[in-house]
């Protein structure tokens, strides 16, 4: 799989209607923002937990993948999330994504349903079972908690599978990220966390992946890095010092949804019963965002 370097892979947040279906109109407006303003090099459809896809039925999840691909409308490639404890369901989602024109699939290294960490043999068997059935390139998604805590040795073993062509690393551990970059030099390694956008680029990583609106700040960092304006890239990286970490005890999805709402690209509230930030928290978040590259969004919102 050819990946633009450094790339910016963006996972749009999922807006819901009052009936808890996907709000197609809000999703379309958000994806336009992601493609035009964040200049995403790839969009993720229903692939990461921040997208709240785990609350959806299988048919609703398929609808989210379909809506995302339709809204992107060929402007950039789409990578569809197919993570599921059952390899048969993951294969079903892979075939569905391929039929809609997805460029790749993203697959979380799974936990074992009967407890205990998966062995290397477990992980390889799971990925091989899906790779045999799908022609699409696979992104190995590493996110301990929702998925398995995969060792470096096991990550290297999985990266040797021919169909695994990209790694999405979510550990926030720069020592781990840098080792993977060195140990698997031919494998594009994309770092997720906001606080790790610039450092992995300096270490030779292939880019970043995150939800909006953090992705707009990341776009400025990547542009500065490409222009060799390293001091500017470092200054921009400091914009992640407070956002979103100061409010992360509320959860990444609630923080990012609140941020999108205050910059004028509304995506609604988290899936219930989980609540949005309080009014005071939203005011503090807005004040912090006014000190970042998102500041211009507030003048646009006020004018509207």
C-alpha positions in Angstrom: 0.0 0.0 0.0 1.4 3.4 -1.0 1.2 5.9 1.8 2.0 9.6 1.3 4.9 10.5 3.7 4.4 12.2 6.0 0.7 11.3 5.9 -2.2 12.4 7.9 -4.9 9.8 8.5 -8.0 11.2 10.0 -10.9 9.3 11.7 -14.0 11.5 11.6 -16.1 11.6 14.7 -19.6 10.0 14.4 -22.5 12.4 14.7 -25.8 10.8 15.9 -29.4 11.8 15.4 -31.9 11.9 18.2 -32.8 8.3 17.3 -29.1 7.3 17.6 -28.7 6.7 13.9 -25.7 8.2 12.0 -26.5 11.8 11.1 -25.5 11.8 7.5 -25.7 15.5 7.0 -23.5 16.3 9.9 -21.1 13.6 8.8 -20.9 15.0 5.3 -20.1 18.5 6.6 -17.4 17.1 8.9 -15.8 15.0 6.2 -15.7 18.1 4.0 -13.8 19.8 6.8 -11.5 16.8 7.2 -10.6 16.7 3.5 -10.5 20.4 2.7 -9.2 22.0 5.9 -7.2 19.2 7.5 -6.1 18.0 4.1 -6.3 14.4 5.2 -4.3 12.0 3.1 -6.6 9.1 4.1 -9.9 8.9 6.0 -10.8 6.1 8.4 -14.3 4.7 8.3 -15.7 3.2 11.5 -12.2 2.1 12.6 -11.2 3.5 15.9 -13.0 3.6 19.3 -13.2 7.4 19.3 -15.6 7.0 16.3 -18.0 5.2 18.7 -18.6 2.4 16.2 -18.6 -0.2 19.0 -22.1 1.0 20.0 -23.5 0.3 16.6 -25.1 -2.9 15.3 -23.4 -4.6 12.4 -25.8 -3.1 9.9 -25.4 0.4 11.4 -21.6 -0.1 11.3 -21.9 -1.0 7.6 -24.0 2.0 7.0 -21.3 4.2 8.7 -18.7 2.8 6.4 -20.9 3.3 3.4 -21.8 6.9 4.3 -18.1 7.7 5.0 -17.0 6.4 1.6 -19.8 8.2 -0.2 -19.0 11.5 1.6 -15.3 11.3 0.8 -16.4 10.7 -2.8 -13.0 9.6 -4.1 -11.1 12.7 -3.0 -8.7 10.7 -0.8 -8.4 6.9 -0.1 -10.6 5.5 2.7 -9.5 2.8 5.2 -12.3 0.9 6.7 -12.3 -0.5 10.2 -13.1 -4.2 10.3 -12.1 -5.0 13.9 -14.2 -7.7 15.6 -13.6 -10.6 18.0 -14.9 -13.0 15.3 -12.6 -13.3 12.3 -15.7 -14.3 10.3 -17.4 -10.9 11.0 -14.1 -9.1 10.3 -14.0 -10.9 6.9 -17.6 -9.9 6.2 -16.8 -6.3 6.9 -13.6 -6.5 4.7 -15.6 -7.8 1.7 -18.2 -5.1 2.3 -15.6 -2.4 2.4 -13.9 -3.7 -0.7 -17.2 -3.8 -2.6 -17.5 0.0 -1.9 -14.1 0.9 -3.0 -12.1 1.1 0.2 -8.3 1.2 -0.3 -7.4 -0.7 2.9 -8.8 -2.1 6.1 -7.8 -1.5 9.7 -7.7 -4.4 12.1 -7.2 -4.2 15.9 -5.0 -6.8 17.4 -7.7 -8.7 19.3 -8.0 -9.7 22.9 -8.8 -13.4 23.6 -12.5 -13.8 24.4 -11.6 -16.4 27.1 -9.2 -14.1 28.9 -5.4 -14.0 29.1 -3.1 -12.2 26.6 -3.0 -13.6 23.1 0.1 -15.5 22.2 2.1 -14.7 19.1 0.6 -17.8 17.5 -3.0 -16.6 18.4 -2.3 -13.2 16.7 -0.7 -14.6 13.6 -3.6 -17.1 13.2 -6.2 -14.4 13.5 -4.5 -12.1 11.0 -3.8 -14.9 8.6 -7.4 -16.1 8.6 -8.5 -12.6 7.5 -5.7 -12.1 5.0 -6.6 -15.3 3.2 -10.1 -14.0 2.5 -9.5 -10.3 1.7 -7.3 -8.8 -1.1 -7.1 -5.4 0.7 -4.0 -4.3 2.5 -4.3 -4.5 6.3 -3.3 -1.9 8.8 -2.2 -3.5 12.1 -3.9 -1.4 14.7 -2.2 -1.5 18.1 -4.3 0.0 21.0 -3.9 -1.7 24.3 -7.2 -1.8 26.2 -9.7 -2.2 23.5 -7.2 -4.6 21.9 -4.3 -6.6 23.0 -1.1 -5.2 24.4 1.2 -6.5 21.7 4.9 -6.9 22.4 7.5 -5.5 20.1 8.6 -9.0 19.1 5.0 -10.0 18.3 4.5 -6.7 16.4 7.6 -7.5 14.3 6.2 -11.0 13.6 2.9 -9.6 12.5 4.6 -7.1 10.3 6.2 -9.9 8.3 2.8 -11.1 7.1 2.5 -10.0 3.4 -1.0 -8.5 3.7 0.0 -6.3 6.8 1.3 -3.2 5.1 0.9 -0.4 7.7 1.1 -0.1 11.5 -1.1 2.2 13.6 0.7 2.6 16.9 -1.2 4.0 19.8 1.0 3.4 22.8 2.2 7.0 23.3 5.6 5.5 24.0 8.2 7.2 21.9 10.8 4.6 22.8 8.6 1.9 21.4 7.7 3.9 18.3 11.3 4.6 17.6 12.3 1.0 18.0 9.5 -0.1 15.6 10.7 2.5 13.1 14.2 1.0 13.3 13.2 -2.7 13.5 10.7 -2.6 10.7 12.2 0.0 8.3 10.1 -1.0 5.3 6.8 -0.6 7.2 5.1 2.7 7.4 4.5 3.5 11.1 1.8 6.0 11.9 1.6 7.4 15.4 -1.8 8.3 16.9 -1.5 10.4 20.0 -1.6 14.2 19.7 1.3 14.6 22.0 3.5 12.5 19.7 2.8 14.1 16.3 6.1 15.9 15.7 8.6 13.6 17.5 7.9 10.5 15.4 8.3 12.5 12.3 11.8 13.5 13.5 12.5 9.9 14.2 11.5 8.8 10.7 7.9 7.9 11.2 5.4 8.0 8.3 3.0 10.5 9.8 0.1 10.8 12.2 -3.4 9.7 12.7 -6.0 11.4 14.9 -9.6 12.7 15.0 -10.6 16.2 14.1 -10.1 19.0 15.1 -6.7 17.9 16.5 -6.0 16.8 12.9 -6.0 20.4 11.7 -3.3 21.3 14.2 -1.4 18.2 13.1 -1.7 19.4 9.4 0.1 22.6 10.4 2.8 20.6 12.2 3.4 18.3 9.2 3.5 21.2 6.8 6.1 22.9 9.0 8.1 19.7 9.2 8.1 19.2 5.4 9.2 22.8 5.0 12.1 22.1 7.4 10.7 24.8 9.7 11.6 22.8 12.7 11.3 25.6 15.3 7.8 26.3 14.0 6.9 22.6 14.1 8.0 22.5 17.7 6.0 25.6 18.6 2.9 24.1 17.0 3.5 20.8 18.8 3.3 22.7 22.1 -0.3 23.5 21.2 -1.1 20.0 22.2 0.3 20.6 25.7 -3.2 21.3 27.0 -5.5 20.1 24.3 -6.8 17.4 24.6 -4.8 16.2 27.6 -6.3 18.6 30.2 -9.7 17.2 29.6 -8.8 13.6 28.8 -10.3 12.3 32.1 -13.6 12.9 30.3 -12.6 10.7 27.4 -11.2 11.5 23.9 -14.5 11.3 22.0 -16.3 13.8 24.4 -13.4 16.2 24.3 -13.0 16.1 20.5 -16.8 16.4 19.9 -16.9 19.4 22.2 -14.0 20.9 20.4 -15.6 20.4 17.0 -18.8 22.0 18.3 -17.1 25.1 19.5 -15.1 25.7 16.3 -18.3 25.6 14.3 -18.3 22.1 12.8 -21.0 20.5 15.0 -21.0 16.8 15.5 -23.3 16.6 18.5 -22.7 14.8 21.8 -21.2 11.4 22.7 -23.3 8.3 22.4 -25.5 8.0 25.6 -25.5 7.5 28.4 -22.1 9.2 28.3 -22.2 13.0 28.7 -20.5 15.9 27.0 -18.3 18.3 28.9 -19.9 20.7 31.3 -20.5 24.3 30.4 -17.5 25.4 32.4 -15.3 22.8 30.8 -16.4 23.8 27.3 -15.7 27.4 28.1 -12.2 26.5 29.3 -11.7 24.3 26.2 -12.7 27.1 23.9 -10.3 29.4 25.6 -7.4 26.9 25.1 -8.3 26.4 21.5 -8.2 30.1 20.9 -4.4 29.9 21.5 -3.9 27.3 18.8 -4.0 27.1 15.0 -7.8 26.7 15.4 -8.2 30.3 16.6 -9.4 31.5 13.2 -12.3 29.1 13.4 -13.9 31.2 16.1 -14.0 34.4 14.0 -15.7 32.3 11.2 -18.2 30.9 13.7 -19.0 34.4 15.1 -19.5 35.8 11.6 -21.9 33.0 10.7 
